Amino acid sequence: MTLTSKLRYYANLQLQLCMLSRYSTAILVFLLFSPFPAYASLAKQPLVIVTSFPEQMTEIFKTTFEQKNPGIKIEIITKKTSAGLKYLDNNRGSADLFWVSAPDAFEVLKKKEMLKRYRPEAKGIPRRLSGYPVNDPDGYYCGFAAAGYGIMWNSNYLKTRNLAAPKEWIDLARPEYQGHVGLSAPSRSGTTHLTVEAILQLRGWEHGWALIKAVAANAKTITAKSGDVPKGVAAGEFGIGIVIDFYGLMTKAEGAPVEFVYPAETVLVPANIAILKTAPQPELAGRFIEFLLSPQGQKLLLEPKISRLPIRPATYLENKLPEYFPRPYGARELGAHVAFDVLKSRRRYNVVNSLFDVMITYRLDELHEAMSSIQRAEILLQSTTRAQPELAGAAARARALINRIPVDELTAGNPRFAAKFTKKRKKATDTVTGEQGEIEKSWDTFVANNYRKAKEIIEAALPPTD
């Protein structure tokens, strides 16, 4: 080999080594900075879901999804709806999915621009449920099950006390049910909030609050959370409770002596799930939604421990259901005649919660006493044929005082007014500062005075007792 050839050979070898070095460096850079290792490490993080649903429901979906997706873990953070909203507001970027029943809660997050758009790919999901959109028209949350609200009662409890089973909301205001009703507060339960809001929309602001107060006056207690109501009914702590349908159906499936009915004035709306805008794993969150909407996921809703109404109509035809299990699709759709305005509910969400607490939760004893006086007067009037115009007039004036509301509907829905309500009291002795505190204080004075005056009017008109 000549000197020139040797020089060319070594030059070419050096070039190949240089190229190999460059390729090795490129490969190393690719491995270090490509999205694949990041995605792999991300997949090791759990999918975080904030939900108000009970553990017996979430655990079944968690276990099944993890089995279908080896290597993926789900972390469930269980909070009441209102507490969940506050948690997400204070911990942005810490969760992937929000999973609760009440659609108005999603509207609160949507208004704050905290949700990510997602259009499900699942087939066989209807566009509407009893006239209500299954998915948010703007694509920020989607329905996975139907949710109805109604009355649950303990058959043994009512039988031993010779009480008839209630069928409608108005039945719960009857005097014979005093002390036999279990109720939660809308500020503590998204389920109760939607029930209260539905009654307000169905009957109007004034008549709706009048009915809610009359029912609350028969409550034995205002429970700390909505789940305590069906538990109390099943255990016989009280005979009747206002619950979301799956609590009634689930408790019945467990063998408790309970029944559940949808009042004629009810709403049937989708229970929803949404991806949070700051979700660390939006793709994985979307995969969980598709699983919920799949035939397998929809069938899981029929498990006795879950007892929720699938949103997919075919699920009702493909599976054998108990005779008592509702069928939301068919000739007589539940709640089909009711138009629930979710935007109206969103605008006054916190105002309704605060108003309920001021008028009912924190003044329950005074409401009990005032309404009991009226009920005594009305029972006396019905038990005799002798005209008692003074007592009848007193009963009417007293009830009108109890039914007075410290804020009108137009003001309650005003965005500027509603924006003042940002805090929630856990108990009556808690202090709320700022404009909200001043407003609630004036409300409380207004309500307490009316309850006291109503009781005094009746006591002055009632005949003396021996």
Sequence and secondary structure as in RCSB ss.txt:
>XXXX:A:sequence
MTLTSKLRYYANLQLQLCMLSRYSTAILVFLLFSPFPAYASLAKQPLVIVTSFPEQMTEIFKTTFEQKNPGIKIE
IITKKTSAGLKYLDNNRGSADLFWVSAPDAFEVLKKKEMLKRYRPEAKGIPRRLSGYPVNDPDGYYCGFAAAGYG
IMWNSNYLKTRNLAAPKEWIDLARPEYQGHVGLSAPSRSGTTHLTVEAILQLRGWEHGWALIKAVAANAKTITAK
SGDVPKGVAAGEFGIGIVIDFYGLMTKAEGAPVEFVYPAETVLVPANIAILKTAPQPELAGRFIEFLLSPQGQKL
LLEPKISRLPIRPATYLENKLPEYFPRPYGARELGAHVAFDVLKSRRRYNVVNSLFDVMITYRLDELHEAMSSIQ
RAEILLQSTTRAQPELAGAAARARALINRIPVDELTAGNPRFAAKFTKKRKKATDTVTGEQGEIEKSWDTFVANN
YRKAKEIIEAALPPTD
>XXXX:A:secstr
  HHHHHHHHHHHHHHHHHHHHHHHHHHHHHHHSHHHHHHHHHTS EEEEE S HHHHHHHHHHHHHHSTT  EE
EEE  HHHHHHHHHHSTTS SEEEES HHHHHHHHHTT EE      SS  SEETTEESB TTSS EEEEEEEEE
EEEEHHHHHHTT     SGGGGGSGGGTT EEEE TTT HHHHHHHHHHHHHH HHHHHHHHHHHHTTEEEEESS
TTHHHHHHHHTSSSEEEEEHHHHHHHHHTT SEEEE  SS  EEEEEEEEETT S HHHHHHHHHHHHSHHHHHH
TTSTTT  EES THHHHHS   TTS   SSSS TTTT    HHHHHHTHHHHHHHHHHHTGGGHHHHHHHHHHHH
HHHHHHHT SS  HHHHHHHHHHHHHHT  SS HHHHT HHHHTT     SSTT    HHHHHHHHHHHHHHHHH
HHHHHHHHHHHS    
